[in-house]
């Protein structure tokens, strides 16, 4: 059964018609990037920073207005920058050019579009990177900004890691001049998200003024608010619940969310952990069919993709296969199968190569 929801995935540019509730933040970010060559976007985990950039901001530009280059640290920040630049450069046009500023200048001459270096989950540099790696990056960015090239830098970071940027600020004094905090959505915007998402998914909401606030209430964490991924997963549960209800009653109608389905005050505790547990059981059953009885194997693979403080790692599959073979003697083919299935089950998100 296909689901119309994003689960843990970020919204992308093509998701414009189902991305709601961030109009003001999109405008602020767009304007900030016009006013400054370096902008910081920060907020708590789960507030939708990546979606704001990849969908909201991306749809403010015509393709001819910018050349966005999305960068995650991977196995090293500078190596990741150079790899992403090479992907959009002409064949061998950056060969033999080692300096970042020179590469940016060459790339601009090829495309004649302002270049936007977008660093997503920038906290990885400080959670996983060495001081040498951080210093090399800071120097390269400082030099790039001083060069006055048609290049913008956007840094997206979890707010609890901002204090780690003090060394970078010494080399890039304007680092904090243009910063935007993305906060958890208020109930007005959450209402728009639920209503808009349902409409795009052809879901009817009965008595919306009663049903939508109940949905929001059911997944609100007291003193914390609503995580957007929780909302996606919860709405998917309601969707599947009504599919079963419709089938049981042999009804031929569109999917419907109503007060009976939602249930007054029927909270869904641990929505993310429940979702992951369910998907892991699917994978474990598939492994049993392959004759693999180690039910902890999928969890061992998943734990390799998360740091101790819950930060997601950006790890290449080949590197992961080698690491798990050395540490746990896990067959590389089984690792690849599990990683691909975890991606298909939306537990992890594999970046395009």
C-alpha positions as a printed Julia matrix, in Angstrom:
353×3 Matrix{Float64}:
   0.0     0.0     0.0
   1.59    3.26   -1.16
   1.65    6.13    1.31
   1.32    9.81    0.33
   3.46   10.97    3.25
   7.15   11.93    3.54
   7.93   10.11    6.81
  11.52   11.01    7.77
  12.43   12.36    4.32
  12.96   16.04    3.7
  10.78   17.82    1.15
  12.46   18.41   -2.21
  11.86   20.97   -4.93
   9.26   18.8    -6.67
   7.23   18.68   -3.42
   6.23   22.35   -3.72
   2.5    21.61   -3.86
   2.54   19.72   -0.55
   4.92   21.91    1.47
   2.98   24.14    3.85
   3.37   26.42    6.84
   6.74   28.07    6.19
   5.91   31.01    3.92
   7.36   33.64    6.27
  10.57   31.7     6.92
  11.11   31.08    3.21
  10.85   34.82    2.51
  13.23   35.66    5.36
  15.82   33.18    4.15
  15.55   34.32    0.54
  15.93   37.98    1.53
  18.85   37.24    3.87
  20.76   35.53    1.07
  20.29   38.58   -1.13
  21.58   40.82    1.64
  24.66   38.8     2.63
  27.2    36.38    1.21
  26.98   34.11    4.26
  23.81   33.14    6.13
  23.23   30.77    9.01
  19.99   28.83    9.42
  19.62   27.19   12.81
  16.99   25.49   14.91
  16.23   22.37   16.89
  16.31   18.93   15.33
  13.01   18.13   13.61
  12.05   21.69   12.72
  12.43   21.12    8.98
  15.59   23.08    8.13
  16.51   20.82    5.21
  12.98   20.98    3.78
  12.96   24.76    4.1
  16.08   24.91    1.93
  15.53   22.05   -0.53
  11.87   22.84   -1.19
  10.95   26.28    0.1
  14.08   28.21   -0.9
  14.69   26.22   -4.08
  11.28   27.21   -5.42
  12.01   30.93   -4.95
  14.65   30.74   -7.68
  14.49   30.15  -11.39
  17.11   27.63  -12.47
  18.94   30.41  -14.32
  19.2    32.51  -11.13
  21.39   30.24   -9.06
  23.63   27.18   -9.06
  22.96   25.37   -5.77
  25.54   22.88   -4.53
  24.36   20.81   -1.57
  27.11   19.55    0.72
  27.23   17.14    3.65
  30.48   16.42    5.45
  30.65   12.72    4.54
  34.13   11.4     5.25
  35.69   14.89    5.16
  34.32   18.36    4.52
  36.86   19.57    1.94
  36.75   16.32   -0.02
  32.96   16.53   -0.08
  33.05   20.12   -1.36
  35.43   19.22   -4.19
  33.38   16.15   -5.17
  30.15   18.15   -5.35
  31.82   20.88   -7.4
  33.16   18.29   -9.84
  29.66   16.89  -10.35
  28.41   20.18  -11.82
  31.63   21.23  -13.55
  32.49   20.5   -17.14
  34.58   17.44  -17.84
  38.04   17.87  -16.28
  37.5    21.65  -16.01
  38.59   21.63  -12.34
  41.44   19.2   -12.85
  44.67   20.54  -11.36
  42.88   23.36   -9.49
  43.31   22.76   -5.76
  42.21   26.09   -4.32
  38.49   26.4    -3.46
  38.25   30.05   -4.56
  39.84   29.23   -7.89
  37.44   26.33   -8.39
  34.45   28.57   -7.66
  35.73   31.16  -10.13
  36.18   28.51  -12.83
  32.71   27.11  -12.16
  31.13   30.56  -12.44
  32.81   31.17  -15.8
  31.3    27.9   -17.03
  27.72   28.53  -15.88
  27.45   32.33  -15.39
  25.11   31.76  -12.46
  25.7    32.77   -8.83
  26.94   29.74   -6.91
  25.3    28.78   -3.61
  27.28   26.48   -1.34
  24.68   24.94    0.97
  26.08   23.09    3.97
  23.41   20.85    5.46
  23.74   19.3     8.93
  26.85   21.4     9.47
  27.15   20.12   13.04
  28.74   16.98   11.58
  31.95   18.92   11.02
  32.19   19.54   14.76
  30.83   16.21   15.97
  33.01   14.1    13.68
  35.71   16.34   12.25
  39.17   17.01   13.6
  40.46   20.44   14.59
  42.73   20.36   11.54
  39.77   19.67    9.26
  37.77   22.49   10.83
  40.68   24.93   10.55
  41.28   24.05    6.89
  37.6    24.62    6.13
  37.47   27.92    8.02
  40.5    29.25    6.13
  39.05   28.21    2.77
  35.7    29.89    3.47
  37.38   33.06    4.78
  39.47   33.29    1.62
  36.45   32.61   -0.57
  34.45   35.43    1.03
  37.35   37.87    0.73
  37.71   37.04   -2.96
  34.38   38.74   -3.66
  33.22   36.08   -6.07
  29.54   35.59   -7.03
  29.16   32.9    -4.41
  26.79   32.64   -1.44
  27.25   30.38    1.58
  24.34   28.94    3.53
  25.04   27.0     6.72
  22.3    24.88    8.29
  23.02   23.69   11.82
  21.28   22.37   14.91
  21.08   25.21   17.39
  22.8    23.38   20.25
  26.01   23.34   18.19
  26.25   27.07   17.52
  28.73   27.48   20.38
  31.13   25.24   18.43
  31.49   27.94   15.77
  33.55   30.36   17.86
  36.78   29.44   16.05
  35.12   29.89   12.68
  33.84   33.31   13.72
  37.42   34.44   14.38
  38.25   33.82   10.73
  34.82   34.78    9.35
  33.71   37.79   11.47
  30.42   38.13    9.57
  29.37   34.56   10.42
  26.61   35.57   12.85
  25.56   38.81   11.16
  22.77   37.18    9.15
  21.25   34.29   11.05
  17.72   32.94   11.0
  16.22   30.73   13.66
  13.56   28.31   12.49
  11.19   27.53   15.33
   8.71   24.76   15.84
   5.45   25.47   14.06
   2.61   27.09   15.96
  -0.89   25.65   15.83
  -1.99   27.95   13.0
   0.75   26.7    10.69
   0.33   23.11   11.85
  -3.34   23.4    10.9
  -2.25   24.48    7.42
   0.15   21.56    7.17
  -2.45   18.97    8.17
  -5.2    20.45    5.98
  -2.96   21.05    2.98
  -1.28   17.65    3.17
  -4.65   15.9     3.4
  -6.01   17.83    0.43
  -3.0    16.98   -1.75
  -3.32   13.32   -0.72
  -7.06   13.31   -1.59
  -8.02   12.73    2.06
 -11.27   14.18    3.32
 -11.19   15.71    6.81
 -14.61   15.56    8.41
 -15.41   18.51   10.72
 -11.88   19.9    10.27
 -12.18   22.47   13.07
 -12.51   19.57   15.49
 -10.5    16.82   13.8
  -7.36   18.79   12.88
  -6.75   20.24   16.38
  -7.18   16.73   17.79
  -4.52   15.39   15.43
  -2.15   18.15   16.55
  -2.95   17.54   20.21
  -2.39   13.8    19.91
   1.23   14.17   18.82
   2.24   17.25   20.8
   4.99   16.6    23.33
   4.25   18.71   26.44
   6.72   21.55   26.78
   8.32   20.62   23.47
   5.82   20.95   20.66
   5.24   18.97   17.47
   7.97   17.39   15.35
   7.06   17.45   11.69
   8.3    13.9    11.12
   5.99   12.75   13.94
   3.1    14.41   12.13
   3.91   12.65    8.86
   4.13    9.24   10.52
   0.98    9.78   12.56
  -1.03   10.84    9.51
   0.22    7.74    7.72
  -1.06    5.62   10.61
  -4.45    7.28   10.35
  -4.4     6.74    6.6
  -3.73    3.01    6.94
  -6.26    2.73    9.75
  -8.98    4.16    7.52
  -7.93    1.94    4.6
  -8.57   -1.05    6.86
 -11.84    0.45    8.14
 -13.05    1.1     4.6
 -12.13   -2.43    3.52
 -13.79   -3.98    6.59
 -17.04   -2.11    5.93
 -16.77   -2.69    2.17
 -17.12    1.03    1.51
 -16.24    2.64   -1.79
 -15.18    6.15   -0.76
 -12.13    8.36   -0.45
  -9.96    8.13    2.65
 -11.48   10.08    5.53
 -10.07   11.45    8.78
 -12.84   12.02   11.33
 -13.19   12.43   15.08
 -13.95    8.72   15.52
 -10.78    7.69   13.68
  -8.58   10.2    15.45
 -10.1     9.59   18.86
 -10.44   12.33   21.43
  -7.23   12.57   23.43
  -5.91    9.3    21.97
  -2.24   10.17   22.0
   0.35    8.26   20.01
   3.36    7.81   22.25
   6.81    7.16   20.8
   5.64    7.68   17.24
   9.14    7.56   15.73
  10.31    4.55   17.75
   7.06    2.71   16.93
   7.56    3.43   13.25
  11.17    2.22   13.26
  10.23   -0.92   15.24
   7.54   -1.77   12.68
   9.89   -1.3     9.74
  12.63   -3.3    11.44
  10.23   -6.23   11.89
   9.58   -6.16    8.14
  13.32   -6.32    7.45
  13.89   -9.02   10.06
  11.2   -11.18    8.43
  12.88  -10.75    5.06
  16.23  -11.77    6.53
  14.64  -14.91    8.02
  13.46  -15.83    4.54
  17.1   -15.59    3.47
  18.1   -17.95    6.27
  19.61  -15.22    8.48
  18.44  -15.62   12.06
  20.42  -12.77   13.67
  17.6   -10.36   14.49
  20.03   -7.77   15.85
  21.81   -7.43   12.52
  19.54   -4.65   11.12
  19.89   -2.73   14.39
  23.69   -3.1    14.31
  23.71   -1.63   10.81
  21.37    1.21   11.79
  23.47    2.08   14.86
  26.51    2.48   12.58
  24.66    5.35   10.91
  24.0     7.36   14.09
  26.41    9.06   16.47
  26.15    8.77   20.26
  24.19   12.03   20.47
  21.73   11.07   17.75
  23.31   12.9    14.82
  22.76   11.1    11.51
  25.92   10.09    9.69
  26.45   10.48    5.96
  28.32    7.26    5.17
  28.97    5.73    1.77
  27.64    2.19    1.43
  31.0     0.75    0.36
  32.7     2.27    3.41
  29.94    0.94    5.66
  30.28   -2.55    4.2
  34.01   -2.58    4.89
  33.61   -1.24    8.4
  30.93   -3.76    9.38
  32.9    -6.63    7.89
  35.94   -5.68    9.98
  34.03   -4.95   13.2
  31.31   -7.59   13.15
  32.17   -9.94   10.28
  28.91   -9.04    8.51
  28.72  -10.18    4.89
  29.05   -7.05    2.67
  26.19   -8.28    0.44
  23.88   -8.56    3.45
  24.91   -5.06    4.6
  24.08   -3.65    1.18
  20.72   -5.46    1.14
  19.83   -4.11    4.6
  20.88   -0.55    3.76
  18.83   -0.57    0.56
  15.78   -1.95    2.35
  16.14    0.56    5.22
  16.1     3.27    2.58
  13.04    1.79    0.85
  11.3     1.44    4.21
  12.09    5.13    4.87
  14.07    4.46    8.03
  17.14    6.08    6.5
  17.62    8.36    3.54
  20.3     7.51    1.01
  21.67   10.53   -0.8
  21.92   10.33   -4.58
  25.4     9.59   -5.88
